[in-house]
Amino acid sequence: MRAYLERLRRLEPSLEVADLFPPLESELAGYEHLFRGKVLNAGAGHRDISHLLPGTLVNQDIETGLHNENIDVFSPLHEIPFDDGHFDAIICNAVLEHVENPHEVVSEFHRVLRPGGILYLCVPFMQPEHLDPTDFQRYTSDGLATLARDHGFDVSEVTGVHSVYSTLGWIFIEWLRPFPGWKGKLLRWLTYPVIKRKALTSTNHVHSLASSYRLVAVRQG
């Protein structure tokens, strides 16, 4: 009986947030043409996107926290060590929630982008707190657009990212992980695999429940 219970325990679903989201290839699909010339990956993290972009990529991050082995520049986002107008595009994906001074950061993005350069900014909305190493804020679509406009950008679009099941899945993980006893195990067995599968396959998007909002904007002259 003990061996049987141990086998069941090993088969219990793994509650991993990363399993709820499609690969970056899907998230950036249709936007690759924006990333030509010199592209800054601001807050690159541990994901390598160089193979997805037609331009020349510069990976920037801070020395602490999660990041890949190909970081070109270590610096805070409000002090990017490049000249004015150096970059043709900036990608900042799931980073702005972790900075204490988002207005300074977006102002710095404006400085290092050339006039007419592209800002691609993706920021969480309906996501639980996740520290890396801190977590300060969330943005609605209007709030994100206002932030960009306040610092000299013309906003082309603000859209939700990921299906509603990605939103629900992360909430379920935070709820189910500490749920004790046999009821918790049953809930993890019965509910999470279904939501996880739907998160990766469904295109059902609810704007007001977006996991993140994606902003595309152009630097004014």
C-alpha positions in Angstrom: 0.0 0.0 0.0 2.8 2.4 0.8 4.4 1.8 -2.6 1.1 2.4 -4.3 0.5 5.7 -2.4 4.1 6.8 -3.3 3.4 6.1 -7.0 0.2 8.2 -6.8 2.1 11.0 -5.1 4.6 11.1 -8.0 1.8 11.3 -10.5 0.2 14.3 -8.8 0.2 17.2 -11.2 3.1 19.6 -11.0 1.9 23.1 -10.3 4.4 25.1 -12.4 3.4 28.6 -13.6 5.7 28.4 -16.6 3.6 25.5 -17.9 0.6 27.8 -18.3 2.1 30.0 -21.0 2.8 29.3 -24.7 6.4 29.8 -25.9 7.7 33.3 -26.7 7.6 32.3 -30.4 3.8 32.4 -30.1 3.7 35.6 -28.0 5.9 37.5 -30.4 4.4 36.1 -33.6 3.3 38.8 -35.9 5.5 41.4 -34.2 8.9 40.3 -35.5 9.0 42.9 -38.2 9.1 45.6 -35.6 12.4 44.4 -34.2 14.9 45.5 -36.9 18.2 47.3 -36.6 19.6 47.6 -33.1 17.2 46.1 -30.5 17.5 46.3 -26.7 16.0 43.4 -24.7 15.4 45.4 -21.5 15.4 43.1 -18.6 16.3 40.0 -20.7 15.8 37.5 -17.9 16.6 33.9 -18.6 14.9 33.5 -21.9 16.9 33.9 -25.1 15.0 35.6 -28.0 17.9 36.2 -30.3 16.7 33.6 -32.8 13.2 35.3 -33.0 14.4 38.7 -34.2 15.7 40.0 -37.5 17.7 42.8 -35.8 20.9 42.9 -33.7 20.0 42.1 -30.1 21.5 43.6 -27.0 20.5 41.8 -23.7 20.4 44.0 -20.6 19.7 43.0 -17.1 20.7 43.6 -13.5 23.3 41.3 -12.0 21.0 39.8 -9.4 17.9 37.7 -10.2 17.3 35.3 -13.0 18.9 35.9 -16.3 20.5 34.0 -19.2 24.3 33.6 -19.8 24.2 36.0 -22.8 23.7 39.3 -21.0 25.7 42.1 -22.8 25.0 44.9 -20.3 24.4 44.9 -16.6 22.6 48.0 -15.4 19.4 49.2 -13.9 16.7 50.1 -16.4 16.7 53.7 -15.5 20.4 54.0 -16.3 21.0 52.3 -19.7 24.6 52.9 -20.7 24.0 53.9 -24.3 23.9 57.3 -26.1 20.7 59.1 -26.9 18.8 57.6 -29.9 21.0 54.5 -30.0 18.4 51.8 -30.5 15.8 51.2 -33.2 13.5 49.1 -30.9 13.1 48.1 -27.3 11.5 45.0 -26.0 10.6 45.0 -22.3 8.6 41.9 -21.6 7.2 41.1 -18.1 9.8 43.4 -16.3 8.2 46.7 -15.5 6.2 45.2 -12.6 9.5 44.5 -10.9 10.9 48.1 -10.9 10.2 50.7 -8.2 10.4 53.6 -10.6 8.5 52.8 -13.8 8.3 56.5 -14.9 12.1 56.9 -14.8 12.4 53.6 -16.8 10.0 54.6 -19.6 11.7 58.0 -19.7 15.0 56.3 -20.2 13.5 54.1 -22.9 12.5 57.3 -24.7 16.0 58.7 -24.4 17.9 55.7 -25.9 15.4 55.1 -28.7 15.8 57.0 -31.9 12.9 59.2 -33.1 10.4 56.8 -34.8 11.8 53.9 -32.8 9.5 51.1 -31.5 8.7 50.3 -27.9 7.2 46.9 -27.2 6.1 46.7 -23.6 4.3 43.8 -22.0 3.3 44.2 -18.3 1.2 41.9 -16.1 -2.4 42.8 -15.1 -4.2 39.7 -13.6 -1.2 37.9 -12.2 -0.5 37.0 -8.5 2.5 38.6 -6.8 5.8 37.1 -8.1 9.1 38.4 -6.7 12.2 38.7 -8.9 13.5 40.1 -6.6 10.6 42.5 -6.0 7.1 43.1 -7.4 5.7 46.6 -7.2 2.7 47.2 -9.5 0.2 46.1 -12.2 -1.2 48.2 -15.1 -4.6 48.3 -16.8 -4.6 48.9 -20.5 -5.4 52.6 -20.0 -2.8 53.0 -17.3 -0.1 51.5 -19.5 -1.0 53.8 -22.4 -1.0 56.8 -20.2 2.4 55.9 -18.9 3.8 55.7 -22.4 2.2 58.9 -23.6 3.4 60.8 -20.5 7.0 60.1 -21.7 6.7 61.0 -25.3 5.4 58.0 -27.1 2.6 57.6 -29.6 0.6 54.5 -28.7 -0.2 52.3 -31.6 -2.0 49.5 -29.7 -2.7 48.0 -26.3 -4.0 44.5 -26.4 -4.4 41.7 -23.9 -2.0 38.7 -23.9 -2.7 35.0 -23.3 -6.1 33.2 -22.9 -8.3 33.6 -19.9 -7.2 30.1 -18.8 -3.6 31.4 -18.2 -5.1 33.9 -15.8 -7.3 31.3 -14.1 -4.5 28.8 -14.0 -2.1 30.9 -12.1 -4.8 31.8 -9.6 -5.6 28.1 -9.2 -1.9 27.4 -8.6 -1.7 29.9 -5.8 -4.9 28.5 -4.3 -4.3 24.8 -4.8 -0.6 24.5 -3.9 -1.0 25.0 -0.1 -4.5 23.4 0.0 -4.1 20.6 2.6 -5.3 17.0 2.9 -7.2 14.7 0.5 -9.5 17.5 -0.7 -6.5 19.5 -1.9 -5.1 16.4 -3.7 -8.4 15.8 -5.3 -8.8 19.4 -6.5 -5.3 19.3 -7.9 -6.0 16.1 -9.8 -9.3 17.1 -11.1 -9.1 20.8 -12.0 -5.5 21.8 -12.7 -4.8 19.5 -15.6 -7.9 20.7 -17.4 -7.0 24.4 -16.9 -3.4 23.8 -17.9 -4.4 22.1 -21.2 -6.9 24.9 -22.0 -4.3 27.6 -21.2 -2.0 26.2 -23.9 -4.6 25.5 -26.5 -7.5 27.9 -26.1 -7.8 31.3 -27.8 -10.6 32.4 -25.5 -9.5 35.9 -24.4 -11.3 38.2 -21.9 -9.8 41.7 -22.1 -10.8 42.6 -18.5 -9.1 39.4 -17.2 -6.0 39.6 -19.3 -2.9 38.0 -17.8 -0.9 40.9 -19.3 -1.3 43.9 -21.5 1.0 44.4 -24.5 1.7 48.0 -25.7 3.3 49.0 -29.0 4.3 52.6 -29.2 6.5 54.9 -31.4 8.9 57.4 -30.0 8.0 60.9 -31.0 10.6 63.1 -32.6 
